[in-house]
């Protein structure tokens, strides 16, 4: 079952990239989905997606392939202050990571795809969580983003555009945990017409963490997804970060891995 689920999730993610980008460009072995006019600061809105690679490459050849793709980022992401490559194919990602690890100024990151299969490890009160409109959530989201970005107003302005792009592309729902009349944690549920839904943008205001608010909010979103009849509800979690363990406690199981590669423009100093 997990292999079929992984294929469905990858198809979903590819379709989402295509649906919300401003423009699409191709390069040998993949496609770039870019929003470098309106959202040049948003990493996940400006991606080079690697979809194919030659088989049986040596380590030296993998390094050459990584260098070639890095060169494509200079061509296609030249207007941006970052370089971002992604592959949804786990085998390609693992091989490509061996190449990017040889390059200066590039880092590889593994992201786990997790599908909701089971019951949470314990019952959580979600009575203080409810579905809200995007405008009702936006002040709390802005507060969270300003804190996370160190007060970068322009970055936050662009971040706030993303959920509206998603709402225009598919079905978006927003869930918020209210404590003393204030939104303190929130998440989103995005779905298209494929029967798949993703829980995304899970966040808790900094001063209210470790109180079980994210747990309750995610569980509420999952229950809503199930009630709406979505066949597969998933989320993404960085492999080496603690939220992956929380999602496991909430009944999410790993069904695969995707790889992201982050770099800096050529000529940019590392200091």
N, C-alpha and C positions, 0 to 999 in steps of 0.2 A: 504493500500500500504506500509506503513512504516514497518509493521511486516515482510512482504515478503522481503523488502529491507534489514532489519536488518539480516534476515537469510542468505541472499546472501552475505552480507558484512562479517558476521562471518565465513561462509564457505571460502570466499576469504582469510581472515586473517589466518585461520588455514592452508590452502594450502600454503600460503606464508611462514609461520613459517617452514613448512616441507621442502619447496623447497630450502631455503637458509641456513639451519643449516648444521653443520658438521656431527652431529650424533643425533640419537633419542633414548631416553630411556623411558620406561613406568614405572609407579608406580600406586598403587591402586587409581583409580579415575582420572587418567590423564596421560599426557605424557610430557617429557622434550625435548625441542629442543635446543641443545647446540652447541656452537662453541668455546669451552674452550681451544682449541689448538691454533688456529690462532687469535681469537678475544676475549680473556678472559676479556677485560675491557669494552666490549659493552653490556649494560644492555639488550637491546631488542633482542640480538642474543643469549641470555642464559636465557631461560624461563622455569619455571615449569607451565604447563597449566592444571588447574583443570577443568575437564569436567563433573564430576558427584559427587553427595553427597547424603547421606541418607536423607530422608524426616523427617520433624517434630522433629528436634533436639532441645533440651533445650539450654539455653544460656551456661550452663556448658558443654554440649555435643559439642556445636559449638566451645568453647574454646579448648576442647580436639581434635577436628578435625583440628583446626588451628595449634595446637601443633604438631599433626601428620604430617601435610604437611610441617611445619617448619623443622621437623626432616628429611623429604625427601630432603629438600634443602641442609641440611648438607651432606647427602649421595651423591647427584647428582651434587651439585654445590660446592663441597668441595675445588676445586682448585681455586675458584674465591674469590675476595675480597668483594663480595656483595652477597645478596640473593634476588631473584626476582621471584614472583609468579604472574600469570595472570589468569583471567577467562573471557571468552567472553560471558558467560551466565549471564544475568543481575540478575536473581533471585538467582542463586548460589552466585554471587559476593556480593549481599546485605547481604545475610545470613552469608557468610564467613567473611565479614567485622566485624560483631558483635563478631566473635571469635578472629580475629587478633587484634581487639582493646583491648583485655584483655591481650595480650602478650607484654612483654617489648621488646623494640628495633625493633618493627614492626610498619609500617605506611601504611594506606590504601589510595589509590588515585582513584578518579572516572574520567573516560575519556569518553567524549561524542562522539558518532558516529553521523556525520552530513552528510546528502545527499544533493546534489545540486538540488533544485526544481524550484527556482524562479529567477526573475531578481534582480540585485543588487539595492540597495537603490538609487544609483545615477550613472550616466555615468562616467567612468574613462578612461582617455587616456592611452592606452597601446601600443602606437606606438613606445615607446622606449624599449619594451620587445620583445625578439626574442628567438627562440629555438637555443640551442648551443650544441656542443659536450661535452662529459664528460671531456675531457682533457682541453678544453677552460674554463670550469667552475672551475676546481680543484684549481687553485691558490686563487680565491676568497673564495671558500669553506674552504680551509686550513686557510686563514687569519681569517675567522669567527670562526672556531673551536679553533684555538690557543687563540683567545681573550676569548672565552667562557670557555675554560678549564684552563685559567691562565698560558698558555704556556706549557702544558703537551704534549710534542712531541710524546711520545709513544701512548697516547690515541688518538691523532689526526691521527697518522699513521693508527691505526686500524679503526677509523671512516671513513677514505677515502677508505677503502676496501669495506665497506658495499654497496655503490651504484654500484660497479662493480659486487658484488655478485648478486644484484638485476637484473642488466643488463644481466647476464648470465642465470637467471631463467625465465625472461619474457621480456616484452617490456618496455624499459625505455626511457623517454624523459626529457630533462633538459631545463629550461626556466630561462632567466636572464634579469634583468632590467639594461640597460646601461645609465649612465649619465656621460657626458664629456668623453666618451670613456672607462669608467670603470664600471665593474660589481659591483652593489651596493646592489642588492637583487636577490634572486633566489628561485626556488622550483623545485620539480620533479613530474613527473606523471608516475606511474607504473601500468601496466595492464597485465593480463594473457589472457587466451582464454575464460573466462567466461562472457565477456561483462561488467565487472566491472573494474573501474580504481580508484586509490587512489592518491590524491594530498598529497605530503609528503615533509618533510625537508624544510619548508618555513622559510626563514631567510633573514635578512637585516643587513648589516654591521653596527656596533654600532654607528658610527658617522653620519649615514645617515637615522636614523629611524624617524618615524613620518612625512614622506614626501609623503606618499601614494604609496610607491614603492612596498610593499608587496601586497597591494590591487590590483595594476595593474598586478603584476606577477601572482597571483593566478587566476585572471579573465582570463588572457591570457591562462593559463593552462586549465581552465574549457572550454573555447571556443574551444581549440584544441581537448580536449577530446570529446566534442560534435561533432565536425567535423569528427573525426575518427569513430564515430558511437557507442561509448560506451554507454550502456543503463543506467548505474548507475555510477555516479562520487561522491566519498565521501572523507572525511578527518576525522581526529581525533583531538580533542581539550580537553585539561585538563579542567575539569568542573569549577574549581575555578580560572582560569587564563583568562586574558583579550582577547587573540586571539579568544576565543569562540564567543565573541560579534562581532568582526570584521567579522568572517565567516557568522554570522547571517545576517549582513548587505549585504553580497555578495550573498545572496540567498540560503544559506545552512540551512537546518532544522534538528533538533535533531531527530534521529530515534531509539535511544537506548543508553545504557551505557555499558561500560566494566569496570572491576575493576583490579587494579594492587596493589600488596602488596610488599613493600620494607623492607628488614631487614638486619641485620648485622650477620656475622658468630658468632657462639657460642664462648664465651670467650673473644670476642673483647670488649674493654672498651668503654664506651659511651663518654669519655672525649678525 
